[in-house]
């Protein structure tokens, strides 16, 4: 495969290091750092590839075929925009995604983000039928990075709603209230939220049946 990449930036490395330090991604600043300049450090990076093979193991079955992939990052740590669009194929399964996020470092070890767009599509076994999901409104996120090895990773979100469409007619909606997620060493994953699933078409069950099972006569 092939890939194209471009990178443009402005501002000095000293401001870049200060932004990383303020965001909690750099533990300590160098002692001989130049004084803060007038221009903040910003970056504009883009990577795109029409076709690329990614191998996760030594066998041919471990290969993923990426198509029409585009990833971009623009701005500074105080106001960052990131987008990712890709299609992937693994064996007979295909997947696709489109993600757009605004993020900012709001303090030491803390990030705030807004998921502006989230769309996904996939073919799922056993029948390789098409499924799609899309976020219905922007989703607010707060991420607190561990300040020490004992502190947990904490993620909280606002309320959100995801619409799912399947191979049969109809749509389902998954709605959730503000969500709290915590992950700490030795304590596993803790998740707190409430939600609802509405409009699930019962005919979707057929999409998860094998062709042999669907061909069997119904004796009830």
N, C-alpha and C positions, 0 to 999 in steps of 0.2 A: 504494500500500500504506500501511499504518499500523504504528506501533510504539509500545510502552509502555516507559517507563524509570523506574527508581527508584534513588535514591542516598542512603545514610545513612552517616555517618562519625562517629567520636569521636576525641578527642585533638587536639592542636594541629598546625599546619603545620610547626613546628620539628622535631617527632619524625618527621613524614613525610619531610622533607628528609634527616634523619639516616639513616633506613632506606634511602632511595635511594642515599645516599653509601656506606653500608656494603656495599650490594649491587653497587657499581661502576657504577650507572646515573646518578650525578651526580658529575662530576669534582671539584668544589670546593664547600664549604659557604660561604654568605654570612658575612661577618665579624661582622655584628650579630645573629646568631641568638640568640634567647632561650635561657636555660638549660633543660636537660631537665626536663620536667614529670613528674608522677607517672603520668599515664595515657598509654599507648602509642597511637599512631595506628592505627586500624583502619577498614576500609571494607566496606560491604555494598552491592553494585551489581547490578542486574538489568535486562536488556534483553530484551524479548520482542516477537514480531510474528506474527500469524496468517498474513499474506501480504505479500510485499514483492518488488518487481522491481528487480534490480540489473543495470545495463548496463555491459559491459566495452568497448563500442565503439559507433560511430554506427549500426550496422545493427540491424534487429530480430532477426537471428539471433544477436546478441551478448547477448541478454537472458537472465538467469537468474531463474527464479521460485522464491523462497524461501517455504516454508510451515512453520508451527508451529516457528519458530525461538526458542530460549531460550538466553541466555548469562548467566552469573552469576559474580561474583568476590566472595569474602568472606574477611576476615581481615587480617593484616598481612604485610609482606614476610618476617617470620620464620616465619610459618605461614599460608600462603595456600591457599585452596581455589577451584578454577575448574571450571566445568562448561559444556558446549556441546552442544546438541541441535538438529538442523536437518534439513529435507528440501529438496532442490533439484531443479529440472527445467530442462533445457536442450535445447530441441527435443524429440526423442523419448526422450532419455536422462533417467533419474531417479537421484538419489543421496540417501543419508541417512547420518547419523552421530550417534553418542552418545559423548561424551568426558568423563571426569572425572579431574582431576589434583589432587594435593596438591604444593605447591612451597614451598621456603624458601631464602632467601639464606644460604648457609653460610659466606660470607667475601667478600672483595673480588673481584668479577668471577666468582663461582662460585655456581651454583644446584644444589640437589638436588631431585629431584622423584620422585613415584610416580604412574604412570599406573594409577589404580584401575579404570578401565573404558574400553574402546575397542571399539566395535561400528560396523560400516559395512555398507551395502547399496547395490547399484547394478544398473542394467540396462545390459548391454554389447552393442555391435554385434557381428555384423551382425543378430542375431535379437532383440535387446532382451530377452534372457533374464535372470532374476534370479540375482544372486550375493550372498553374504553372507560376512563375515569378523568374527571376534571374538577378542579377546585372552583367553587361557585363565587367566592369573593376573596379579596386579599386576606392573608392570614398573618397575624402578628406573632412574633417569636422573641423570647428572651433566653439567651444562653449564658450560663455562668460557668466558666472554666474552673477546674480545680486549682486553688491557690497553693495547696500542698498535696503530698501524696495521699493523705488521709481524707482530704475533702472530696465530696462527690461532684460529678458533673451534673448540672441541673438545667433542665430545659422546660420552659413554660410557654404555652400558646394561648391565644384567645379562642373564642368559640369559632367553629368553622363548619363547612358543609361541603361534601364531596358527592358529585353525581356520577353514577355508574350506569353504563349502557352495555347490554350483552348482545349475543347473536340472535336472540329472539326479541320480539317487540316489547317495548316498555323500558322504563328507567327506575332505578332505585336511588334513594338519597340516604347518605350516611351523615348524620349531624352529631356534633359533640360540643360539650360545654368546655370552658377553660380547662386545659390539660396540664398536669404536672408530672414530669419524668425526672427520676434521679438514678444515677449509676455510680456506685462507689466500689472500691476494691474490697472483695470478699463479702459484699452484701447483695450482689445481684442487682437486677433491674426492678425499680419500683415505679408504678404507673398509677395515677389517680385521675379519673375523669368519669363523666356519665355521657351517654349518647343514645341516639335512636336510629333505627333502620326502618325506612318507610318505603312502601311501594314495591317490595321485592316480588317480581313475577314468578309464580310457581313453575311456569314453563321453562325457566332457566335451568331447572334440575336436569332436563334432558341434555343440556350441553355438557354435563359432567358424566354422562353415561357413555359407555363404550358403544360402538356401532353394533356389536353382537348383542348387547343387552337390549338395545332399542328394537332389534329385529325379532326378539323373542315375543311370542303372543302373550297377551294379558289374559290370564285365566280367572281373574276375579270377577 
